[in-house]
């Protein structure tokens, strides 16, 4: 499932515009994604995605890249052989689309503002 467009606060997927943070995996969109702390990402915030065993996890940390990642989450990803890419959401969208185009089993988690 390709992402068509991203601007601050809005992501377009499948012709629909989402204005709340979201996760994408296996052709499904999990919208209105809330985290334990707004600008910090913990493993439990994406546990529902991790149990599905993606080959690649793309994390969009916001327009300005302000969302931080818990070091324990990065350690978990490394230990479990899950490739990951963490960057501002614009770069993350580009990477996500690239991996989808390559046919990878990719999950995306996108913070749309900040």
N, C-alpha and C positions, 0 to 999 in steps of 0.2 A: 504494500500500500504506500504509494508515493505521496509526499507532502508537496502540495502545489505552490504554497506561498507562506511566507512568514514576515510579519511586521511587528513592531512593538505591541504586545498585548493581543495578537491575533494570529492564528495558524489555520491555514486552509488545507483540508484533507478530504478527498472524495467529493469536492464541490461544496462542502459544508465549512463554515467558518466557526472556529472555536475561540472563545475569549477567556477561557479558564485553563490553567495548567492541565496537561494531559499526558497519558502514556499510550503507546501504540505497540501492539505485538500480534503477530499472526492474523493480520487482517481485521483485528478488533481495536476499537478506540475506547479507552477508559478515560472519560472526561471528568472535569471537576475534581482533579487530583489534589488532595490536601496532604501536607507533610506534618510530621510531629512539630517541627519548627519551620516557619515559612521560608527562611533563607539558608537552611541546612538540610542536607539529605542523609538520612540514616538508612541502614539496611531494611528495617521494618517498613519504611516508606515505599519500598518497591519489592517487598517479599513476594507479592502475588505474581510479579513478573519473573523473579529469580527462580521460583519453583518450576516454571515452564522451561527452564534451561535454554535460554537463547545462546547462540554462538557469539553474539556481539551485542553489547549494550551501549547505546549512545545517550549521553546525558547533556541536555541543553541547560546551562546554568543561568539563563536569563539574557536579556538584550545586552546588558553591560557585564554579564558574567558574575553577578553578585552572590548567587547561591553557592554555598560551600559544600564539600563532600566529606563525610566522616571518614577518617583514615581507616577505621575498622571495616567500612564498606569496601574500600579499595583493596584492603588485605583479603577480604572474602572473595572478591572477584578474581584476584590473582591466584589464590589457593584452589579455586574451583575451575580454573581454566577458561574463564569468561573474558574474552577480549573486550576492552571498553575504550570509549573516547569521551572525554569531558571537555567541553568548551562553551563559549557563548552560544546562545541558541541559534543564531544565524549560521555559524560554522557547523554546529551539530546537525542542523537540518540538511545542509549540504552533504555531510558525511553519511547521515542516515539514508538519504536518497541514493548516494553512490553505492552503499552496501546492499540496498534493496535491488538496485539495477544489476548487481553482481549475483543476485540470487541467494544472498546470505540469510540465515535465520537471525534477524536483527530485531531488537526491542528498542524503543525510543521513549525517553522520559523528558518532557520539555516544560521548563519554567518560562512563561511567556512575557513577563514584565522584567523589571529591574535588571 
